[in-house]
Amino acid sequence: MSKVQLRLDDVWFTVCEAARLTPGRGVAALLPDGRQAAVFADRAGRTYAIDNRDPFTGAYVLSRGLIGSAPDGRPYVASPLLKQRFDLETGLCLDDESVSVATYSTK
């Protein structure tokens, strides 16, 4: 079975089996240092991971957000609380470019 892994510093951290991810929905993963990541798979099978903490509210909820794509095709997740959209590739908030979240490389 293929596994979803996040790059943490110089090591790969296994989150789960790829089959456990539902395309278009996220899961929260507890990282070894106590942080949380929001992990997503799109319908094409690409995986993304960003920090799970919503910087506008401080709540750990981004894994529960809705996935969409911007007019230019960039994938994003919309926070379930205040609906700000975060680019899944760069972490940049599409609604307020002064705010961003951490991103993680995935495989």
Buried (B, 14 or more C-beta within 10 A) or exposed (E): EEEBBBBBEEEEBEBBEBEEBEEEEBBBBEBEEEBBBBBBBBEEEEBBBBBBBBBBEEBBBBBBBBBBEEEEEBBBBBBBBEEBBBBBEBBBBBBEEEBBBEBBEBE
